[in-house]
């Protein structure tokens, strides 16, 4: 880490104290950004942390839907997003007007919404889930109710497999997991590292998931890595860099070095400094949408206990 980066991190630390700010960072962020965070984690961990923050400012290093979720859970705190243009392609694959049309045509369906969704879509949903609690929450829902799971068809397919449910699946996916990790990567990994376990995120395509030795959320992949020394990990490389940094003596490799989320990587350490200094990119959600969008998130928190 350069002297310049260390100096910027030091200045961020000073600003945090002056402004009574807390920084949360998703584990797909670059390491130098993770280093200035008060907590690094997956979507559920960060959602829970956001709901408990008692600071004047919460700076979220991630993408927009994460900042929105933090604001929904902590409306009295000023929530800033590290980069105002950091969106999520998967969240954009379920525009609220299409979800509204589906609900009108299928009023009997429960809408189960992956947290990787806009506030407008959450406001039309019955319950939210994250990759770490989706199986448990879906399995707890009434067995006689039809379900539309949105937007990630890969995660939905995985949940159906594990629970035996037959949820309808929205045609959405994470391009990073769906396109940038493929079967050639699996075959190459098996040849190069025959004694390594392959562990992947359930946002990967079903063919990849079926070939893996373990499937889990980013938190679960991290926990698995704590207990095992030889791993090939199929998810966004930010998590892998964090694991490699924490466990330099372990043999940890990315299943695909192409699995880089450009939106997560928009945030630089300079962006964190400038956002906090000038209090940029404040998350604001219209009150009516916020009121309705909070309901499925709270339902998720209740069912996750």
ABEGO torsion letter per residue (X at the ends): XBAAAAAAAAAAAAAAAAAGBBBBBBAABBAAAAAABABBBBAAAAAAAAAABABABBBBBBBAAAAAAAAAABAABBBBBABAABBBAAAAABBAAAAAAAAAABAABBBBBBABBBAAAAAABABBBBAAAAAAAAAABBAABBBBBOABAAAAAAAAAAAGBBBBBBBBBBAAAAAABBAAAAAAAAAABAABBBBBBAABBAAAAAABABBBBAAAAAAAAAABABBBBBBBAAAAAAAAAABAABBBBBABAABBBAAAAABBAAAAAAAAAAGBGBBBBBAAAAAAAAAAAAAAAAAAX
